[in-house]
Amino acid sequence: MHDALDYPSRKVSLGAWAAIVGPTLFVVVFTLEGWYRPGYEPAKMYVSALSLGPRGWIQILNFVVVGISFLLFARAIVAQFPNGAAARAGPILFAIMGLSLLASGPFVMDPQATPFSQMAWHSRVHHVLGAVVFSLGPASCLVFFRRFRRDPAWRPLGAWTFAAGLLMAAAVVLMKLATLPGGASVNALQAWLGAIQRVAIVSLMAWVASLGWWMLREGFQQPFPPLARGPTR
C-alpha cells in the first residue's frame, strides 16, 4: 500500500512548501518591521538596515530562515528536474542564493551612509553577499525561462518568469546608479533607494513562491502509481 506522504516525494513537497512559506514570511516580516521601527524609512533605507539596533535580531533571523528555505527548494529542484534545462544550473543558483541569504543575517551591515572604505569587515561581506543574490536572481529567471518555454507543464509560468527577471534586473541597475556620485538625478534615486531595492526583493520572493506553488500543483495532479497486485488464488 502506498503512503500518501510519499507522493509527491517528501523532498519535493518540503522544498515546495519552503519556497512558498520562506519568501512570503521574509517579505511580511521586513514590511511590518519597516512600518513599525522608529526612525526607519522604508523608501530610503535598505531592508538590511533592519538588522541594526536592539530589534535587529528579528531581521537577522529573517535572513537565516529565508536562506534555509532557498536551500530546501534547491533540493526539490534536483528531484523535480532530473534532466534538461535548469537541471544542473537551477539547484546550484538557488543553493548559492540560499547560502548568501543565510549568511547575510549574522554578517550585519554598517549604517547605510558608511562609505565602503570605512566599513567593518562584516559589513563588506554583507554587501558582497547581497550583490551575489541580486545578480543571481535575474540569472535564475533566465535559466528557468529557457526550460519553461519548452516544458508544457511549466509553460504557464514562462511569461511571469521573464517579467520577474526584467523587474529584478531593472531594479538592480537603478540601485547601482543610485550609489554612484552624481548630480540631481542620482540624488533623486537615493531618496528612493529602499523602494527600488524592495522591487527587486519582492519580485524575487514572489517568483520563488510561485515556483513552489506550481511545483506542488504539478505534483498532486499526477496520477498515483498503480498498486502492486498480490498473488492470485
C-alpha positions, 0 to 999 in steps of 0.5 A: 500500500502506498503512503500518501506522504510519499507522493509527491516525494517528501523532498519535493513537497518540503522544498515546495512548501519552503519556497512558498512559506520562506519568501512570503514570511521574509517579505511580511516580516521586513514590511511590518518591521519597516512600518513599525521601527522608529526612525526607519524609512522604508523608501530610503533605507535598505531592508538590511538596515533592519538588522541594526539596533536592539530589534535587529535580531528579528531581521537577522533571523529573517535572513537565516530562515529565508536562506534555509528555505532557498536551500530546501527548494534547491533540493526539490529542484534536483528531484523535480528536474532530473534532466534538461534545462535548469537541471544542473544550473537551477539547484546550484543558483538557488543553493548559492542564493540560499547560502548568501541569504543565510549568511547575510543575517549574522554578517550585519551591515554598517549604517547605510551612509558608511562609505565602503572604505570605512566599513567593518569587515562584516559589513563588506561581506554583507554587501558582497553577499547581497550583490551575489543574490541580486545578480543571481536572481535575474540569472535564475529567471533566465535559466528557468525561462529557457526550460519553461518555454519548452516544458508544457507543464511549466509553460504557464509560468514562462511569461511571469518568469521573464517579467520577474527577471526584467523587474529584478534586473531593472531594479538592480541597475537603478540601485547601482546608479543610485550609489554612484556620485552624481548630480540631481538625478542620482540624488533623486534615486537615493531618496528612493533607494529602499523602494527600488531595492524592495522591487527587486526583493519582492519580485524575487520572493514572489517568483520563488513562491510561485515556483513552489506553488506550481511545483506542488500543483504539478505534483498532486495532479499526477496520477498515483502509481498503480498498486502492486497486485498480490498473488492470485488464488 
